[in-house]
Amino acid sequence: MAEAVVIDLFSLQMNSQNNGVQKLLCSTLERIEKHFSASAPFVYIMCYQTPRSERSSEQDSLLKVISGFQILKKGIEVVCMTSTAAALYTIKQKLDEKDLSIIKIILPVQRKALMEVFIDHLFTAVYQFQFEDFGVDCEGNNLQQIAEPQSDIQTLSAPEMELVRREIQTFLESLPALKGKLTILKSSLIPGHIFLHGFTTRTGGISYIPTLSSFNLFSSSKRRDPKAVVKENLRRLANAAGFDPETFHSVKVNHASDVWIMGKPQPDNYDGIVTNQQDVTIAAPGADCIPVLFADPVKKACGAAHSGWQGTLLGVAMATVNAMIKEYGCNVKDILVVLGPSVGPCCFTLRRESAKEFYSLDPKCVRQFDSPTPYIDIRRATRILLETGGILPQNIQDDSVTDHNQSLTFCTACHPDTFYSHVRDGTNFGTQIGFISIRD
């Protein structure tokens, strides 16, 4: 059963048909009240507001109708906005505040196709939607002429889809940054005149859900941050850093060691990516896992890898190095490697069976080995594997750097105001990235 009901009055001409719209709302609320008599849902009424005023007479007339429904009265809100995107996004915020995910939308039948496109952009698979078209008013009169002023439309054309996309983009671009200014961490090891690079933090974006706020850069069917919001965060990062978001490529995480060489067929999943092209930006995500950046200033090639504990043991870092050597003729002694923000040995534990593999690599990678869940140092393990593979110790930047002003390998779990952390925040966690590109 629906936890919330959205009544879509947005397309109705309330100035000229005010009485009809009131009747329509009255009928709809009566149906809801009858259907949900045992457990009243939250009800959100979305309607159009002219840009000229904050509160309209039409909104006041709707509030008068609402006052007559005592069962629903405490859970009804009127959301008047100048665009469908703004109205739906505002309602989404209200749903997320209450952790609601099953929603019924009651609307004119012609609005269904349009509404489905907006929902596809602004929501994720976490939410379940049901649709119902308007019926009759309180007196039993057929209100199809009021609720359906246009011809029946089942699908949207490509130009109409583009208009929806632009409306959403324009609205999201207008939103203020949350949690402070956008911050990009940079390594002194990677030469800035050859490479553009950085590691993001969680400030300066528009994601508002507490564990995702505010600069989340990954959308998932299991999280509440939609692709449109992540895309807007990426656009803001691209503007600040100076790269083209249209030529941005992030790894497709599989917690393994596969590497994509750009220009060759793209695998379905890969945790490393390398390129020598100047017109692209490559990236690796992290929310405890290590975003690792690679740069060869001699051959002008670069790479990015996502190294979780499984990928670390499988050797994703050296797999990325070896791809650069094989494809671009890089000398292993010229390759620079920077380990970005990730969970530290202070906060990351594994079951003892998995910890044994890190202990075999180097006992110093494990703390409290005899406990059921020893503490693991995946950064140290990564350094060991890189040095064993031929990377010079001085060409690796990680948390072993003694100058804290030069360190970028902060513990994500220990810094909740700066970084996302799966270990700390649970399943609805946000994601930061490390990115790199070759300057022209």
N, C-alpha and C positions, 0 to 999 in steps of 0.2 A: 504493500500500500504506500502511496506517495507520502513523503514527509513534508513536502512543500508543493504549493500550487501557484503557478504564474498565470495571471490573466492578462492576455495581450490585447490592449485597446489602442495600441500605438498608431495603427493606420486609420482609425476612425475619425471622422470630421466632427469633433465635439462641439464646435461653435454652432454649426448649422443643425446638428442632430442631437442636441444635448439631452432632450427627453428620451429619445430612443436609446442612447448610450446608457443612460441611467437605468432604463428598463432592462437592458441587456445585462448590465452588471448585477442588478437586483436578482434576475433570474439565475445567473451563474452562481452567485453567492448562496442562493437558496439551495441549489443542487449540491454545492460543496458541503453546506451545513447538514443537509439531510444524509449525504453519503458518508460523511466523517463524523457522525453524531457521537460515536464513542471516543474518538481521539482526533480532535481538530488539528489540521495541519497549519503550518505557516502559509500565509497567502500574500503574494506580491502582485500588485496591479501596476502594469507598466503602461504609461501613456506619453503622448508627445507634449513637450513644453516649448513654447516659442522662446527664442533667445532673448526677448525683450524683458522678461521678468523671472524672478526666482519662484514665484508662486502664482498660479493662475486661478481664475474663477472656475475653470473646468475641474481643477484639482479639488477645490472647495466643494463642488457639487458631488464629486465622488466620495468625499469624506462624509457627506450627509447620508449617502446611501449606506456606507459602511456602518454608521452608528446604529442602524437598526438590527444588526446581526450580533447578538450578544455572545454566542458560542465562539464565533470567529474573531470578534472585535479586537481582542488583545493581541491576536497574531496576524493582523492585516497591516500592510504598509503600502502606500502609494509611491511609486517611483516615476517621477516625471523628468524626462531628459530630452535633449535636442536631437539625439540619434539613438537608433536601436542598439548600436554597439555600446554606447554609454549606459543605457538602461540595463542591458543584460549583464554588463560587467559589474555594475553596482549591485544588481541582484545576486550575482555570483559571490561577491564579497560577503553579502549577508548570509548566503548559504554556507560559505566556508567558516564564518564566525560560529555558526551553530553545528558545524560538521554534518550537514545534510547532503545527501547524494541521490535520493530518489525523488524526481520532480515530475509533476504533471503540468503540461502547458495547455491552456484552453485559449483558442485563437480562431480568427476567421480562417476558413479552409485555404484561401489563397496565400495566406502567410506561412503555411507549413513548410513549403520548400525553401523559402527565404530563411525562416527560423532555423531550419536544419543546417544550413550553411553557416550561419552565425554561431551556432552551437558547436559545430565541427572545429571552428577556429578558436573559440573562447573557452571550451571545456575539454576534458579528457575522458577516457573510458572509466574513470572512477565514478562518474555520474551516470545515472540511468534516467532516460527521458521517456515520458508517455505523452501522446498528443490526443487532444479532444477538441472538436469544433463546437462553436456556439449553437445553442438550441433555441428555446422559446423564452419569452419574458414571463414575468410573474402572473400575467393574465392569460397566458397560453397563446399569445400572438406569435406568428412566425416572424422571426427577425432576420431571415436570410438577406433581405434587402439592405438591412443596416450593416450586418456583419460581413457581407460579401459584395461590396460595391463594384468590384472588378470581375473580369471573367476568370474562370477557373484556370489556375496555373499549377502544373504538376512538377515541372523542373525549371531551373534557371538557365538562361543562356550564358555563354562565356562572358560577354560584356557585363551582364548582371552579376556574375560571380566576381568579376574584377572590381565592380563598384562596392561590393560587400567587403572585399579584401582591403580596398583603399579606405573605406569608412573606418574599419577596425584599426588599420595602421595609423590613420590620422588621429584617432582618439588616443591610442596608446602612446603616440609620440608627444601628446599634450600633457601626459601625466608627469608629476614631479618625481625626481629621484628620491628614494627612501634610504634611510640609515646613513646619510652623509654623502660625500662626493665619491665618484668612481675612482678607485685606486688600482694602479698597475704596478706590481713589483718587478724590478728588473735586475738582472745579474751583471756584475762587473766583469765576469769572465768572458761573456759573449761580446765580441766587438760590435758596438752600435752602428758604426759606419757601414758595416756589411750586412748585418741582420737586424730586423725589427722583431722584438720578442717581448714576452712578459708573462706574469702569472697574475690572475685576477683574485680579488677578494670578494666578500659578500656585500660590499657597500656600493651605492650609486645606481641601483636598478629599480625596477617597478614591481618585482614580485613582493606580495604583501603577506602571504601566509607565514607565520612565525618561523618555522624551520626552513623555509625557502627564501625568506626575505634577506636581501632584496635583489641580489645580482645573480640569480640562478641561471645557469647556462645549459640546462639539459631538461628536456621534457620526456615524460614516461607515462605509459598508460596506467601506471600504479600511483602516480602523483597528481596533485591538483593544479600544478602550473602548466597551462596550455602552451602549445607551440608558438602561438602568436606573441605571448609575453616573452618567451625565451628569445624569439627572433628580434623583438624590440630591444631586449638587453644586449644582444649581440650587435645590433646596429649601433647602439650607444658606445659599445666597446670599440667597434671598428672606427667610429668617428674620433674617439679619443686617442686610439693607438695609431691610426693612419693606414688601415688596410681596407680592402674591398670585401664587404660581407658576402657578396655574390660569388667570390672565389675562395671561400673559407671551407676547409674540410677537416672534420674531426674523426678520430678513430671510431670504429664500431666495436665497442667493447665486448670481448668474449672471455676475458680473464685467461688468456693463453699467450702465445708468442708469435702468432702470424704477423707478417709485415707487408703492407701494401707499398709497392713502388709506383708512385704516381706516373701515369702515362701507360701503364700496363692494365689489363683487366682487373677491375676492383673486386676483391673477395666479398663474400656476404658478411664476414666478421674478421676483424683484425685489431690488434692492440698496439701496433706500431705503424708508422707512415714515414716515408722519406721522399725527398724531392730535390731537384736542382733547378726547378722552374722559378722564375722571378715574379710571376703574376699570381701566385697562390699563397694562402696562409694555411698552415697545418697546425693541428692542436690535439691535445690529449686531456681528458677530464680527470678530476680527482675529487674525492670527498673522504679522504683517508688514504686511498691508493695514491701512489706517487705519479704526478705528471712529470715526465722526464723530457728535457729538451737536449738536442744534439746539434752541434754546429761545427762545420769544417771551413774555416776562413780561407784555406788554401785552394781547395776545389770548389768553394762556394756551393756547398750542399748542406742540407739540414734534415732533421728528423724530430719526431715526437712520439712518445710511447706512454701507454698507461700501464703502470706496474703495480698490481695488487700483490698480495702474498703468493697467490698461485702463479701469476705471471712472472714474479721475481724468481721463483724456483724453476720455472720453465725457461728462464733466460731471455725474456723479452727485450731487456736492455741491450745485451750483446747481439741479439738477433737483428736489432735495428742498426747497431754499429756495423755488423757484417754486411747488411744490405747496402749501406753507404759505401763500404769498401768494394764490394762486388760490382755495384751498378755505376758508381761515379769515380772509381779509382782512388778513393780516399786512403790516406796513410793513417793507420790507427793512432799514431803518435800526434797527429794534427787535430784529432777530433776532441772537441770540448763537450762536457756533459754537465748539465745542471739538474739537480733533484729539487723539485718544487715542494710547496707545502704538503704535508702528509702526516699521517698518524705516527707519533713517536713511540719509542720503546717504553715510555712511561704509561701509555694508555692502551696499547694493542696486545691482546691475548689470543691464543689459539689453543685448541685441545692438544693434549700432550702428544698424541699420535702425529699430528701435523708439525708440531714444534720439533720433533726428532730430526726432520729434514734440515731445518735451520741449524740445529745443534751440530749435525754432521758437517755442515758447511763451515761453521766456526762456532765453538761453544760460546763465544762472546756475543753471538746474535740472540742468545736466549738467557732470560733471567728467571730465577725460581723454576728451574727445569723439572724439579721433582713434584711440583704442584700439578693439579689436574688441568689448569689453564695457565701455562707459562707466558711471560711477557716476551714479545718478539720484536727484534729490531730489523725491519725490512730494508731500512736505508743502509745499514751496515752490510747486509747481505748483498744489496745491489752494488755497493762499492767494491766488495770483494770479487764479485763476478766480473765487473768491468775491468778491474786491475788485472785479474787473471787472464782476461781476454786481450790485454795489451794497452788499455787506456792508461796514460800516465797519471799517477796519483795527484799531481798538481793541476791536472786538467779536469778534475772532478770537483764540483762545488756541492756540498751537502752540509749536514748539521755538525760535521767535524771541523768546520771552519771556526777558528778561534775568535776572529773578529766578528762580533755579533752584528755590527753595522753592515757586514757583507753577507750575512746568512739570509737565505730565503727559505730554508727547509724548516719552517716552523711546524710545531705540532698542531694539526687541525683540531683535534679534540680538546686541547688546552686553551684555545683562543676562540670562544663562541661569538665574540663581537666581530671577528675578522674573517673566520673561515667556516665552511660547512663541514660536518662530520657525520658519517653514517653511524660510527660507534657511539657518538654522543646523542644524536637526534633521532635515531630509529629509521623506519622505512620511508617516511615522507621527508627525506633529506634533500638539500640542495647540492649543486655541483659547481665547483670552480674549474678553471682550465689553465694549462700552460700553452702558449701559442708562439709560433715562430715563422718568419718568412724572410726571403732574400731580397734585399733592397735592389732597386734598378741601378 
